[in-house]
Amino acid sequence: MSKNSVLKKKRDVAGNNIGGYELHMQNSTKTASGNRVIPINRSAEEALLTLKKENETPYVITNSRQNPV
């Protein structure tokens, strides 16, 4: 996995909170310790790739609104 999705508070140009949240994609984790290697077997990898192909979004697992889980 090379991207993470995070919810960020919506702010104006001065940095003031204007209410609500927005989904933001980032290419790194918050800290270096957030990088992890999770070993999976070949059948699990194939299942995840199949799920990703069947979705109409770039995410592997989504909710009913096609948002990442």
Secondary structure, 3 states (H helix, E strand, C coil): CCCEEEEEEEECCCCCEEEEEEEEEECCCCCHHHCCCCCCCHHHHHHHHHHHHHCCCCCCCECCCCCEC
